[in-house]
Amino acid sequence: MASSLSFGPAAVDCADLVVKTLGTARIDSPLGELLQQRQQSAHYVEESDRVLLDDTLSAVAARNRAPADLPGFEPAGPRRKIYFDPSKTRAGIVTCGGLCPGLNDVIRGLTMELIRRYGVQHVYGFCNGYEGFIPQFRRCVLDLSPEVVSDINEHGGTILGSSRGQQDPAAIVDCLERMGINLLFVIGGDGTIRGAMGIIEEISARGDKIAVVGIPKTIDNDIMFIDQSFGFQTAFAEATASIRAAHVESTGAPNGVGLVKLMGRHSGFIACYASLAMSDVNFVLIPEVPFQLEGDCGLLTVLRRRLEKRGHAVIVVAEGAGQELMEGTAGTDASGNKKLTDVGPWLRDRLTSHFKSIGVELNLKYIDPSYAIRSVPANPHDSVYCVRLAHNAVHAAMSGRTEMVVGRWHGRFVHVPMPLAIRQRNSVDPHGDLWMSVLEATGQPRAFA
């Protein structure tokens, strides 16, 4: 099993954590009076401080450096001096990729902070992802205001719409120039961030001064150097309803099996957390831990033993699990993601055919709640997180930061350079404490092999 830490913090150094800026910030911030009243505390990181990359003594010791030379993230938050004059600043917001709980919360948070706190007069929402900048698609542009966004956080989805796939960076920058946009906020996953980096490269080539700041959106929680992505808490909380239903169904018939497929193309975080939230899951299958169906220790044999002993079972499988057992679909989707074979129906059919072949009754119910989960409003925890991410994104952009995303690392909000955020996918460590908790809670073997 490959470890998720083949890259990890140990391979990161100070140079990887440097955040780009457009120039020296010389303008007094409208939030200056609030900042003057703040005092250094355990819950406030001053803007000149750093949030250490490493959080264990052994990791710090391994670097063999003086404290001042240890790698650390730039802390997020308002700055006393800003780069852009709010009265002459125009901002754009775009949402890309699949839906995720909290998108409207982020849009609302960005808009309210820009207008109410900084005094920016013009905030535009570009519709349907990066297509919204391209003339041939004829997507509309929304004039965002506190009135327009006042209650959008109560609804799922995104009022701006979304789309997958990259567009020509030159055409996007042409649009930004035509509209006089100074700040661009991109809300999306690794593909969106890669697109943003292409936009930034074009901006730099033209000598423009446009800040591009990302708010990472991935329901799978698979972006590195971010404690958790927004919408993740809501997603695994919603998934528990399907697990509960699967358990009820499995206990209602002889040899009942409830099979639930959850999101997680390359990372099994939702499957792990949702299963831990419910005490009724017996087997969790994730992409990071390969499994076998056949053999004395394979899933089919272990499941049969479970049914003989207890008469029912619940299986949770992440969508990217078991790909090595199936014939993959060639090609990629519009976002450049490798197309996956649908593990849910495949596993359902394999389980059904196996038990039929050995003459054992099986009552299997298959549940796939994926799109229902993606479309719900954010829960209170995610709503708070979205607002705080939005505030910190605005602070960063107004201070002239660019080519970075905002996130939380070791519980503190920080600036993460875009190249670092997408260098490798965040995934469940098969040797880490999360997977150990799953093994303890389910009682499943460490490996089906």
Order of alpha helices (4+ residues) and beta strands (2+ residues): beta-beta-alpha-beta-alpha-beta-beta-beta-alpha-beta-beta-alpha-beta-alpha-beta-alpha-beta-alpha-beta-alpha-beta-alpha-beta-alpha-alpha-beta-beta-beta-alpha-alpha
